[in-house]
Structures are given as C-alpha cells and as structure tokens.
Amino acid sequence: MNRRAARRQRRTESPLLKIPFRTLRNPWPPLEAASPEQIERLHLASLHILENVGIDFLDPEALDLWAKAGAKVDRAAQHVWLDRGLVMELVSKAPPSFTWRARNSERDVIIGGNSIAFGPPGGMAYAIDLENGRRPGTMEDHEKFLKLSQMCNVLHFASWGQVETQEVPVSVRHLRRLRAGFALTDKAMMEAAHGREITADNLAMAEIVFGDSSTSSGQGRDCGPVIGDVINVNSPLRYDARMLGGLITYARAGQVCFITPFILAGAMSPITVAAALAQQNAEALAGVALTQVVRPGAPVIYGGFTTNVDMKSGSPAFGTPEGAWALIVGAQLARRYKLPYRGSGSLTTAKTPDAQAAWETQWTLWPCVLAHTNLIMHAVGWMEGGLTVSFEKFIIDAETLAMFYHFLEGFKIDEETLALDMIAEVGPGGHHFGTSHTQARYSTEFYESFLTDRQGYESWLAAGGHDAAQRANALWKDLLAHYEPPPLDPAIKEALDDYVARRERELEGKNLYE
Amino acid sequence: MNRRAARRQRRTESPLLKIPFRTLRNPWPPLEAASPEQIERLHLASLHILENVGIDFLDPEALDLWAKAGAKVDRAAQHVWLDRGLVMELVSKAPPSFTWRARNSERDVIIGGNSIAFGPPGGMAYAIDLENGRRPGTMEDHEKFLKLSQMCNVLHFASWGQVETQEVPVSVRHLRRLRAGFALTDKAMMEAAHGREITADNLAMAEIVFGDSSTSSGQGRDCGPVIGDVINVNSPLRYDARMLGGLITYARAGQVCFITPFILAGAMSPITVAAALAQQNAEALAGVALTQVVRPGAPVIYGGFTTNVDMKSGSPAFGTPEGAWALIVGAQLARRYKLPYRGSGSLTTAKTPDAQAAWETQWTLWPCVLAHTNLIMHAVGWMEGGLTVSFEKFIIDAETLAMFYHFLEGFKIDEETLALDMIAEVGPGGHHFGTSHTQARYSTEFYESFLTDRQGYESWLAAGGHDAAQRANALWKDLLAHYEPPPLDPAIKEALDDYVARRERELEGKNLYE
C-alpha cells in the first residue's frame, strides 16, 4: 500500500474495513425442519419423478451424454428418464467440498462442510441509490459494485451482473464484465454460464489470469475451480439449451456449476411446499448427475431457490415462512447427498431499503445461515424481487453479514472470561466500566457496528435524524472514495485487453442468446 | 357481536384479524450455542458467586425469609450468601410449566415446555407515530395500545405501561391502568410488582374480576396465576426493596414473578459475555429460590435481559450478536433447571421504524424463538432502547410474529401435498397456476401477509410509493376504528370502579415509590 492509500485508510477507519477476509463456519448443528423420515419421503418422491415423469434436456449433446450414461432418452421429445440407481451413482461422484480459487490465493473460498461463503447479487437489471433513484444498470454502476465487493471482506466472492451493463452490446458484455472483474477485485469470480461460446471466452480469460494452472483445456493441466455460475432449471422439469451449454462447458473444464431450480410454488410446481421440494430435488439431482456424466468429480453445488407466489398479485414472494422452510429442508436434502448447498440471500420484494426490506432479508439470511448453507449469493443489496440492486441496502445487509461473522464465533467460557474475581471485587451495586478487566477489552470485546445508531433521541435528531438508509448512503460513498485496486500483473492486464479487443471484433453483431 | 360490529369486521378483513388466538409451540429442538460442559461451567460459576460473593436483599422481610430458610444472612449489610444445596433444593420446587389465566378462559396462556407467549411492551416513557411524532405517553395512548393488544391475536397477553400514563398522578396510575386493562382486553394481564401496596391493590382488583377463584388471600382458595410482572434485579447482585415487596406479595398469592436480571455487559457485569451470564444466572437463581421460600410451587419464570453496552457511547446496545448469545445460552441455563424462560423481544436502539429497527428486532426475535423462549415481552413496538413505543412498529413487528406462527407449524409431507400426479400431469415446461390442486388451496396454503408490498415498482410508485412504516400507519388506525371491547359483567365493572374510586381517595398525595 502506498503512503497516500495508507493515509486514506486511517482516515476512513470504518469498522467494515477492519474485518479481515476469512473462512466463515457455522459451528453449531444445522437447523432442521423435517425429520429423517420426511427427508426420505421427499427423496423417494424425487426419484419417482425422475423415473416416471422425467426431465426435458433441450440440447443434443446433453441427450448424447445421457444416452451414453445409460439413461432412457427420447431424442425427438428431448426428454430423459433417470433410473434411481444411475442418478445416485452419479451424484455420489461429486465432491462433498472443494476450494474455489481466487486470483489472490489468500482469498480462496472453501465450499462445503460447515463453511459459508457470501457473495453479491447477480443479474440485476436496475441500480438504485438515494440521490439518483432507480435507473437501468450501467458499466459504471457495475464497477462501483465490484469495488464495494472487493472492499467488503464479509463477501467471499465477486459476480458478473452485480448490475447488468445495459448500455453495452449484449454480445460483448461478458468480455467487458469479466475484464472489469479481474481488474477491480482479486476475489473468486462468477461469470455467466450462458451457452458454449460465452463460457469458452470466460475460460480463456481465466486461463490468462491463472496461467499454467488454468483449466480451459480439460486436459489434466487444470488445478481446480476458478470460475463458476448458476445453472438455472426452467422449472418445471426442463433444462434449456443455454444452461446446458454452460453446464457442459464448465463441468468439462472442472469449473463450478451451481445447479439451481427456481421454483415459485403454485406456479412452477404444485402449490404445496412438499411438492415444490420434491420437484426441486428431482431437478437438482438431474443437473448434478449430468455434471458427473460430463466429468466425474467435477465441483458442483446443489442449489435451491424455492419460494411461493403471492396469490393476490401472482408476484414472487420472498422472505416468507414458505421460503424459509424450503431453504432449511433444501439444506437437509443436500446433506443427504453429501453435496455443498447454495441458498440466497438478501431477498425482498421491497422497493426501498425500509423495514420490509430488512425483515424479509433477515427471514432469508437467518434460515440460510442456521441451516448450513455453503454458498449464499445475493447476500447484499438485493431488492424488488431481484430486479434492482441498491447501494444503500448493500451496506445495510453487509452489517448483518458482519454480525453473523461475530455471532458464529461464539464466546469463550474460561477462567479469564468468567472473571469471578472481578465480580467479587466490584460486588453488589457497583459498576464494571472502570475495572482493569473491562478496560483491557474495551475496544475489542464486542461486535463493532458500522451502521447502527445508538445515540439518544435528541442527539440523533440534532445530527440530522438520519435513518439507516441515509447513513448507508454516506458510507458507500466514503468506501468508494477510498477504493484501491488490487495489484494485477501488467502483462496479464495487457493480455486480457488484447483478448477482449479481438473477441469484440469477432462477436460484433452476433447474437449469443438465440 | 352486534350487526354493526359484524359489518365493520367484514369491511376491514385484514389478515391480521383472521389469525385465531392459540398456543404457539416450537416443535424443533432448541438452538444452542454452548456445549453441556460449558453450561455446567456457567452453573458452577454461579454457585460460586452465590456462596462466596452473595447478594444484597434490601428488604427486612426478605432477610427474615432467607434466615428461616437456612441461608447465611448479614442483617446490617442486608446481604445473603446462599449455599448451593439450599439454592438447588429451592429451585427444584418451582413448577416447570403452568397456566396463566385470562379473564376469558379461551385466552389462558401456557408458560413452559416448548410453548411461546408473546406480549406487548411495558414501561415505555414515550409514544411515537408518524403524524404526531414523539411525546410523553398518556392514558389515551395506553388505551390505544391495550386495544391493539386485544385485537392482535399474535399477542398472548396484555401489559401495564404499554406506555406510561404520564399525566396521571403516580400514586394512582396502577389503579387506572389495571381498570383499563380489564375493561379493554380479556387477555392475561401484567401489572406492576412495585412494592407491597401496589401489588395488594392489583390482587384485590384481580379478585374482583376472577371472583371466587381469586388469589389475593393465599389461603388456598386460589386456583392459579392470574396476574404477573417482571422482578428486575439491580445488577450487579442486588434486589431492592420495591422489587422484593412485589416478589413476596405476588409469590405468596401464587402469582407470576418473571425474575429478570438486566445486565449490560461492561457496565453491570464484567465485559465478557461468560461473566455476564454467570452473574445473570446467580441473580436469577437467587430470585427464583426466594419465591420458593415464600411459597413452594409458586409460578416463576427465569428471565434474561443481558446485552452489551455500546463502548463508544456507553448506551445500551440491542439486537447484537452478544445479545443473541445471551438469549440462547440463557434459555439453555433455564432448561438445566427445568424453569420456564423469559426473553425479549422487538428490541432496538433505532429512533424511527426503519431498516435498523427491523434488523435489530429480527436479531432478537429469531434467537428468542429458536432457543425456546417461553415468554417474550416487548414483542412488538419497542424502540429507542425501550424509551419509546411506536404505533407503526407495533404493526411491523406483529407481521413477524404472525410469520413465526406460520413458520413453526411446519408443512405436511404426505401423498396429497407431494402431488406427484399433478407434477406428472403438468409435465415439463408447464404451469401450475390453473390446476385443481393449486386452485383448491389458492387462498389458504400460504402465509397471508398484511403489511408486505409485493407490487411492481411502477404500481407501487403510482399508489404513493409508501414504505412499510407508512403502510403500518394506515393499518393501526384502521384496526382501532374497528375495535370492540370484550364483554365484561357490568357488576364487575362497577366493583372495579368503586374500588378504584375508594383507593384514589386513600392514596391521594401518597408516594408509593419512596
């Protein structure tokens, strides 16, 4: 860090910036909402669906792979039935945990076991902040969110589309996004698993950054996962060509697929949560199994994104009791198969970072964290059912993540912390503010909030009477003013620039999403 | 219900009013944050404190009771040392659960086991709402909150001082409050355990309401607990005369004492949470034991209200990771002694019902509910560190309580809810909106929110762009407009009026708090 940067950091001193990057673990037994017998019943229902109803796979190579693996395939209908023995054999080949590498190895992410990795939103159409309101996302917004993701160590990885760069031509968005991602952060990186051509570009750019240890060839030179993305299921029971192209390309290269059915109970599945989970489980198992057909041992995550529709409006509902059940029981199912589990995040339908935004977010994050979710995307800033990312909510939610870091550490119970001598010394009716025991721990003992206001009413009012969103507004602007990019070898930067320039010429006017 | 009332109720139709009064239970194993060995270590540390440091009891009768029970008493110092054998023997006499009776027996409250009882705030100095801002509480405000507590079936009991009636002379406040409480609600009732004279009035008024089954005599005619209150400890290690007068009077009459140390770690105890909990446990056990000296088998609740101070401002901090640990481990300690457990609530230091108010509340309610807290006071509306009660936050928090009711019911997994036939019938790529299975459950399957806004951004904006607090404002006013008092025998009402009138004359100018 140069002297100017050091000076800046001293000046800012937000407790948010003092939190070191580290692996987060939940040391307690997972919260469970279904009995082992109920989990078995869901499991058997899923196998029944896979054997008797089957799943659409709208991609010729995927159908070939299934046929070779021994599944019953109807090529004309692009439909596959999966025998329970085949599915379970394939699923058992997936690793229970793995390390997702960052370009800065100190920021590698452990996925699995009782670890928890938080990440920013992905795929958001609009950005919103208190001054400028809601508008279509731009590269400028995306870069700001990448910088915030880099600075907030409560986040373990960065993501494409923290907001969509809507002014950039669709065919070259992935190139510019990923270049910005590698330049502005050194954390593990998501980039879109959209078909074969985009993923091939992503792998080529990852190869430039990760050098000899790159993974794009799939020839055995690779040394592990460096890039990943969500593979969504078009629920009910359908994988489309775009997602299958991404799944096959990433899995073949040993990269990370987050297999995630997106089910709104009552719309994409029967209305009952039991049915939604049985269907989610069937869909997820099919996708996980396919990654293992492509490459046994490929890193893969069992994802869930099941919630309910609002039956009044037909809109998705987030942060609901139904969503909490699905999160918790989804984790139980993933554990049954010894698979890492993905859930989300700071979900809400609120349009503004108000009390609703906060309570719906807590109703997602609490079950997520307590259920042993391993990878939590959209952990900050998500709003309006996933259409919008809010700068202020990014900071508001980061406070909750920081609290979970502290909370999950638990507290020590030993002679020193029991401090029976101090209790005796101070005695009845005394006070502990000034004791040596308190003074020695004054500034380190408690979680240090960066957003909470604990002033008295009159002082708070005199200071402007700002609510949490207004305070968050000041904080994200202050953070951005102090951003310093992580070091990147100029040769790598130049190679990325060259690659992007060449591919932009090649892809001009091409539709990668047809 | 008369015709006019029926018409009104039809018109309102808030889902909040459709929730029936019922016992709430947490069917899952409790969340635990300490190992059995750690709990034992805290237990032993508490016994060490009771034996070697001791506790102040600033009341002559309490000292007499302790001396008769066999404790070591220093009358001059008003100090008592409690032998571990004596404490544990007394604590074992307290009932593990009991029923707290309401004047409407359909609203009796079960305290203990895995049941959860929610109640409104108590002891708040100010009221706040969006139109009128923050002001000292009045009887008018208190009555409004009593009405809301009566209407919201997510609350199991009502309370004195939902906001202090600051315009009423202190010496007669308890009389007017309790008369209003018995008139405006038929739920189980708290009234101040402040010394001997106030509690005697409370018992006399309860006798009027509960008739032959009253409890004021302590002569064996009583048929259980009908009134209760918090007995706060003046931490560290001191019970004052006011609280001891209340404890002795209520316990002798078989009424409910919520023994609750209020500890801010770093101020009223050493700064470490382990020490705070060891001290809390010592204080709580001493109070529980005293109730059993007074009357073996008296209903009593082990309470915890331990959190940390904000070391920057010296103010209490609520909704913190430290507070969550204390809540969870406090519940583990109460279970070790087979005692019902009290925790709180919708705690926050926010001055306005914003995101902070919501996240701090969730950081208290989630650990409370998951840890098997049996009685949760201050479950709605608490703000500003307990100084203020907010009409809007009352409704915002009621939404969370209603969500917990739904969440803790879990969901059924059986042939009907798995709906494998519907999954087969709709098949890949179809939709489930219109199926008979969905349509039959359309309006009943999901938790029905009364405050969440799930409209699209443009519709929300067109409808005024209201945040959660603004919507809550409309809702509490609508509820109050439709309030109907529960039936009360006119003879009882008259007897209460007579009692209050007589006692107001007797107490005029008297200081009950000297």
Interface residues (C-beta under 8 A of the other chain):
Chain A: W28 P29 L31 E32 A33 A34 Q38 R41 L42 A45 H48 I49 N52 V53 G54 I55 D56 H79 R134 N234 P236 L237 R238 A265 G266 A267 M268 S269 P270 I271 T272 V273 A274 A275 A278 Q279 N308 D310 M311 K312 S313 G314 S315 P316 A317 T320 P321 E322 A324 W325 T349 A350 K351 T352 P353 D354 A355 Q356 A357 A358 W359 E360 T361 Q362 W363 W366 L370 E384 G385 L387 T388 K393 I396 E399 T400 M403 F404 H406 F407 G410 F411 K412 I413 D414 E416 T417 L418 A419 L420 M422 I423 A424 V426 G427 P428 G429 G430 H431 H432 F433 T435 H437 T438 R441 Y442 S443 E445 F446 Y447 S449 L451 T452 D453 R454 Q455 G456 Y457 W460 L461 G465 D467 A468 A469
Chain B: W28 L31 E32 A33 A34 Q38 R41 L42 A45 H48 I49 N52 V53 G54 I55 D56 H79 R134 N234 P236 L237 R238 A265 G266 A267 M268 S269 P270 I271 T272 V273 A274 A275 A278 Q279 N308 D310 M311 K312 S313 G314 S315 P316 A317 T320 P321 E322 A324 W325 T349 A350 K351 T352 P353 D354 A355 Q356 A357 A358 W359 E360 T361 Q362 W363 W366 L370 E384 G385 L387 T388 K393 I396 E399 T400 M403 F404 H406 F407 G410 F411 K412 I413 D414 E416 T417 L418 A419 L420 M422 I423 A424 V426 G427 P428 G429 G430 H431 H432 F433 T435 H437 T438 R441 Y442 S443 E445 F446 Y447 S449 L451 T452 D453 R454 Q455 G456 Y457 W460 L461 G465 D467 A468 A469
